[in-house]
Amino acid sequence: MSLARKEERISVEEYFELQRHSDKRFDFWDGKLVELEATTKAHNRIKRNIIRQLDVPLLRESDCELFDENVMTQLKSGRKYVYPDIVISCDPKDNDPLIVQFPCIIIEVLSDGTEHYDRTEKFFQYQRISSVEQCVFVSQKIMAVESYIRSTEDEWAFKALEQPDSQLVFPKLGITTKLKDIYEGISLKKESE
């Protein structure tokens, strides 16, 4: 399934009202809606495994908070809002009841219909949020995780992880997890398939 883009434009106020009363989720891009596809069981298992690895006392002690895909993240106030799979904020000013305004870590579990969108349009915008320190992309087809960590204002350090014992590091949180824990209970395609 691919992303459905609604061509009519609406105001940000209309968008918020739609999201309050709709069972569908839409990203908002300068007045246009991008309908998000339903997720797979594998997608949900991976997301749950990541949350299980991150939602530990160390996270709570750091005054950071983790939110999942049903909480909006602001890319540009009044212009762009999206639903990352997992977003973490460590900023005490992030007190809006509906929207994460100061994300520091964003994690996307890649789907067939959204992978290109997540890796291009959304990632381009994530990099422009000054509070974002790390973006992580997780495949649900093969054991493959990509981590981008901000090294300077305009530069990102990239690390590709593909082995069960490879460690995904979250420097901001002081948390490390192995890929085998992220992919626990997931049936993955073999290299030869």
Residue pairs with C-beta under 8 A, 6 or more apart in sequence:
1 37
1 38
1 112
1 113
2 37
2 113
3 34
3 35
3 36
3 37
3 113
3 114
3 117
4 34
4 35
5 32
5 33
5 34
5 35
6 26
6 32
6 33
6 34
6 35
7 32
8 32
9 30
9 31
9 32
10 18
10 31
10 33
11 31
12 28
12 31
12 78
12 79
12 81
15 26
15 28
15 33
15 81
16 98
18 26
18 33
19 25
19 26
19 72
24 35
24 36
25 35
25 36
25 69
25 70
25 83
26 33
26 34
26 35
26 36
27 33
27 34
27 36
27 80
27 81
27 82
27 83
27 122
28 34
28 79
28 80
28 81
28 82
29 79
29 80
29 121
30 79
30 80
34 117
36 83
36 114
37 111
37 113
37 114
39 47
39 69
39 109
39 111
40 111
40 140
42 140
42 186
42 187
43 85
43 109
43 111
43 140
45 184
45 185
45 186
46 109
46 138
46 140
46 182
46 183
46 186
47 68
47 69
47 85
47 86
47 109
49 181
49 182
49 183
49 184
49 185
49 186
50 86
50 107
50 109
50 138
50 177
50 182
51 66
51 68
51 86
53 175
53 177
53 181
53 182
54 66
54 86
54 88
54 170
54 173
54 175
54 177
55 66
56 175
58 173
58 174
58 175
59 66
59 88
59 173
59 175
62 90
62 172
62 173
62 174
63 90
63 92
64 88
64 89
64 90
64 104
64 172
64 173
65 88
65 89
65 90
65 94
66 86
66 87
66 88
67 86
67 87
67 88
67 89
67 100
68 85
68 86
69 83
69 84
69 85
69 86
70 83
71 83
71 87
71 98
71 99
71 100
72 81
72 82
72 83
72 98
72 99
72 100
73 81
73 82
73 83
73 84
73 87
73 99
73 100
73 103
73 106
74 80
74 81
74 99
74 100
74 101
75 81
75 82
75 125
75 126
75 128
75 129
76 125
77 101
80 125
81 99
82 122
82 125
84 103
84 106
84 107
84 108
84 122
85 107
85 108
85 109
86 105
86 106
86 107
87 100
87 103
87 105
87 106
87 107
88 103
88 104
88 105
88 106
88 172
88 173
89 100
89 101
89 102
89 103
89 104
89 131
90 102
90 104
90 172
91 101
91 102
91 104
91 131
93 101
93 102
94 100
94 101
94 102
102 131
103 126
103 129
103 131
103 132
104 131
104 132
104 133
104 134
104 172
105 132
105 133
105 134
105 135
105 136
105 170
105 172
105 173
106 126
106 132
106 134
106 135
106 136
107 135
107 136
107 137
107 138
108 114
108 118
108 122
108 135
108 136
108 137
108 138
109 138
109 140
110 118
110 119
110 137
110 138
110 139
110 140
111 140
118 137
119 137
123 135
123 137
123 148
126 132
126 135
127 135
127 156
130 153
132 150
133 149
133 150
133 171
133 172
134 147
134 148
134 149
134 150
134 170
134 171
134 172
135 147
135 148
135 156
136 145
136 146
136 147
136 148
136 168
137 145
137 146
138 144
138 145
138 182
139 145
140 186
141 188
141 189
142 162
142 188
142 189
143 162
143 163
143 164
143 179
143 183
143 188
144 160
144 161
144 162
145 160
145 161
145 162
145 166
145 168
145 179
145 182
146 158
146 159
146 160
146 161
147 158
147 159
147 161
147 168
147 169
148 156
148 157
148 158
149 156
149 157
149 159
149 171
150 156
150 157
151 157
161 167
161 168
161 179
162 179
163 179
164 178
164 179
164 180
164 183
165 178
165 179
165 180
166 178
166 179
167 176
167 177
167 178
167 179
168 176
168 177
168 178
168 179
168 182
169 175
169 176
170 176
170 177
